[in-house]
């Protein structure tokens, strides 16, 4: 067991292991520490996201969703091996799990005589994994056929080794979510015993040099707030379409057809649902975009 790494030490450890890191805005102070303890930490837990698309998945893991606020992990491992950091502190990723698994991870005996997970979130004997494990979500549909590119598997190996090296752990401190809780299957398609072998082999070497081939992806660019008056002119603009697509992605779409470029009552009702989702009420949730709610929606730049 160990004290969690600070944000600076986490980044340093990952980069020293050759991980390509992208830091999401605000990740260093983004956590769920108000909901429970963070630490002492005992290991690393690997997940799959059941999603596709890097930008969408990173935002989902940063923000969370209704009923499960973000961050949903500490980092998102993209198909190209890039690791997007979205949280530093307690994260909603592990949930409840088997206490015998926890003890096996602490004693570094997991995989020697692996206990069968029998507890999960809601079970009387379950223990809180969110306080004990670093969590990394890997972009994969989790259907057994979505491929795991070599770059992504390499990043899982490097991330796991980086944290084990920083804390003085062995590879048996790395587990999959399915090894923690009996109602989980992730990371489906990745054999965790084989991944632990890879991690242990890497731990026997000096940290690898940072690869130079992958360039750091450009930061996503969002549409500036055009002002409330813009929408009250009933505009026809690709900005309206992009906004509508984001509202649909957030589960706030109230469209029978569309969204389309022309601002409509369906757009206003959809935006009002978004404002209510953010916690606004009354006249503050009238469906006319304001700067705060617009910036939170993160509409992709179109013009």
Number of C-alpha atoms within 10 A of each C-alpha: 15 13 12 22 18 12 16 10 13 18 18 15 22 23 20 17 24 19 25 26 20 18 15 18 13 12 19 17 12 20 23 21 15 8 11 12 14 22 20 13 19 26 27 23 27 26 27 23 21 17 14 15 11 18 12 13 22 26 16 20 27 28 18 17 15 10 6 11 16 24 28 29 30 29 28 30 31 25 21 18 23 22 26 24 27 30 29 26 24 29 30 21 25 28 18 20 28 24 21 19 24 22 14 18 24 17 13 18 16 22 16 9 8 13 18 13 17 18 21 22 18 11 12 9 13 19 23 18 30 27 25 24 28 29 27 29 27 30 26 26 16 20 13 12 10 14 14 17 12 12 15 20 20 18 24 24 24 27 26 31 31 27 25 23 19 14 17 13 22 21 28 24 24 28 26 25 24 19 26 30 25 16 15 15 17 25 26 22 16 18 10 20 16 10 20 21 14 19 24 19 13 20 21 11 8 10 18 13 11 14 12 9 7 11 9 11 10 7 11 10 11 14 17 16 17 13 13 13 11 13 19 12 9 14 14 14 15 15 22 22 20 19 24 27 18 20 22 17 12 16 15 21 23 20 17 7 7 15 23 19 17 17 21 18 13 18 26 20 19 23 27 25 23 26 26 17 17 14 10 15 13 9 9 15 22 16 19 22 24 16 13 11 20 21 14 12 19 18 22 16 14 14 9
